[in-house]
């Protein structure tokens, strides 16, 4: 694979929550149009790192961030930055799907309307487009007015992915997005990520080693709030340099 320049650069990022150090002097470069997997045991700071990228960490009033995060060369942690614009650059997929309490069609159209696309013809076309991107259109095209809650958990997760794409992000943040899914639904999401990296930069948090091996173009291994190793999956998984990563690989996860 041809190497890409960094889409995101993180410099000396530290985060404390209620005085407790959660992230410690994080330095990373995340390449564009690749799947970067943030791997590590539960509680090591993976989700906090992800939330710092779209400034969701701001919602925790006990959180204090130091350091810098650059996206496309623009520093985003500065207080004067427009947080809404930062978040629009990123689609977020959580551990469990949280569709909006409305029908399938409106789950996608909601964001489109907010961005000014309100003509029915345009909405119809864009709703179909994003549902097709999420490989969901054929399953729901004749039930768009059904409540989103009527979908299976796997379908709901793809609906949330389509909803996230509808705000035209260029980064997808995925926080253990298959942890609540059955194996078939998990494979569909993984296959989607492989396709989507041609258009999007994908950052995937997982504690499942097998998933990291299947998907990663770039791996960041974390432990106790620190980045322990980072690099290509071939190098990290075949030649770990630290005792922490060797132990993690030996456990098999």
N, C-alpha and C positions, 0 to 999 in steps of 0.2 A: 504494500500500500504506500502510495506517495505521502510523504510527511507533510503535514499542514502546519501553518503558524499557529500560535496560541490564540484562541478565541477569548479565553479568560486568563488573567494573571493575578495570582494572589501573593501578596508580599507581607510577611511578618504579621499575619492575622492572628490575634488572640481574642478570645471571648470568655468573659466571666459571667456567671449567672448567680446572683445572690452572693457574690464574693468568691464563688467556687470556680476554679479554672476548668473550662470545658474544652476549649481549643487553645493550643499552646504554640505560638510562633509558626503558623502554617505558611509554607512557601510552595506554590504550585503553578504549573502552566498547563492549561487544559486545551488540547488541540481542537481545531475547528473540523466539523464534519467527521467526527469519530465518536465512538462510544467510549467514554471514560467511566470506568467502574471504580467506585469508592468502596473498598472492601475492608472488613474488619469485624471484630466481635461486637455483640450488643453493648451499647453504652460507651462506645469509644469516641463519639462525637461526630459520626457520619451525618446524621440528620441535622445537627446544628450547623455543620459546614454547608449543607445544602440550603438551609434557611437563610444563611448569611448572603447567599448569592442573589436572592430576590428580596432581600430586606424584610423577610417575614420575622426575623429575629427581633425586629423593632417592636413587635407586638408584645414582647415580654419586657415589661418595664424594669425588671431586675437585671436585664442583660446589658453588658457594656462591651463594646467592640473597639479594638485598637488594630491599626494596620491599614492596609489598602487592598481593594479589589478593583481591578481594571477589566472592563468588558469592552471589546473593540477599542481599546486604548483610553476609554473614559473611566475615571475613578468614580465609584458608585456609593461609597460609604460617607461621603461628605454630606453634611446636614442640608445643604441647599439643593441637592439633587432631587428631581421629581420622581418620587418613589413609584407613582403610578406608571410612568413611562418605563422605568426599570422593570417592573413586574410584567408589563405588556410584552417585553422581549422574551419572556419565559413562560412556557406551559408547564404546569405542575401536575404530576400524577402521584397520588398518595398511596399509602399501603392498602387502604380500603376505598372503594369508589364512593364518591359523594355527589350523585346527580342532583340537580336542582329539583325542588318539589313541583315539577310541571311536566308537561308531556315531552316525548322524545324530540320532536321538532323544535320546541321552544328552548330546550336545553342548548341547542346549537345556535338558534336564532338570537338568543338573549345577548350574547356578546357582539354579534353582528349589528344588532339594533343600537347598542350603546356606541359603537364606532361609526354610526351614521348610515348604515345600509338598511333602509327600511322598506324599500319597494318589494312587494311580494315576489315579483319575478326574480329579482336579484337574490332575495332570501332563499327562495326555493332552490335556485341553482347552487348557492353556496352551501346550504345545508346538505344537499346531496353530495357535493364535492368533499366536504369534510367527513361525512359518514363513509364515503368510499375510501378515503385515505385511511380510515380506521378499520377497513374491511368489515363494516357493519351494515352497509346499505342494503345488501341483498336480504339480510335477516329482518330488517325493520321497515322496508320501504312501503309495506302495506299496513303499517300500524303506527305511523308517525304521531297520531293523536292519542295513543295510549300513554299512560303515565310511565315515566322512566323507571319508576320503582318496580314495574312489572317485568323488567328484563332480568335475566340471570346476572349473577355477580360478575361473571366474565364479560358479558355484554355491557353491563354498567361501566366497567373499567374502560372498555373501548369507547363508550359514549363520552366518558370524562376526557379521554384522550382527544377525541374529535372536538369536544368543546374547548379544550385548551388550544388546539391548533387554529380554531376559528378567530382568535385574536391576533393571528399572524406573528407568532413568536419566531425566533431563530434558534432558541435554546430550549431543550426539553429537560426538565428536572424530574427524575423518577425516584421516589423514595420507597424502595422495596415493593414495587407495583404488582408483583405476582404472589406476594406472601399469603394472600387470602384466596387465591385462585386454584382451581383444579389443574392437573397437568396439561389438559388440552387447551384450556384458556391461557395458561402460562406460555405455552409454545406459540400461540397466536400473537401474544404481546411481544415475545422475543423476536419472532419473525418480522413483526412490524418495525421494531427498532432497527433491525438490520437494513430494512428498506429505507427507513426515514433518515438514516444518517447521511444519505446523499444530499438532503436538503437542510438538515438540522444538526446542531451539536447536541449530543445526548450525554447527560450525566446521570448515571445509575448508581444508587446506593443499594448495596446488598450485603448480607452476611453469608450468602450461599456460595461456596467456592465453585461448585459445578457451574452455576450460572455465570460467574465471572469468567471462567475458562471458555464457555460457549460464546460470550458476547464481546468481551473486552478487546478494544484496540490499544487502550492505555489503562494502566492499573495504578491506583493509589491505595496503599495498604496503611490503615490507621490502627493505633492502639493507644488507649489512655489519653486521648485528646491530641496526639501527635501524629504527624506523617512519618512513618517508619521507613518505608521504601516506596518508590514510584518508578514506573518505566513500562516497557513492553511486557505483555503477559508471558512471552517466551522467556525473557530474561528472569522475571520475578519468580515464575513458577518452577523453572528448571534450575535456577541458581540463586536461591534466596541468600541474602547477605547478612541477615540478622537472626538472632535466636527467636525473636517474637514471630517473624514470618515462618521460620522453619517449624516452630511448634504449631502454628495455625494450619499449615499445610499437612502436617503429620496427623493432626486431629481429624482432618478430612472434611469437616463441616458438611 
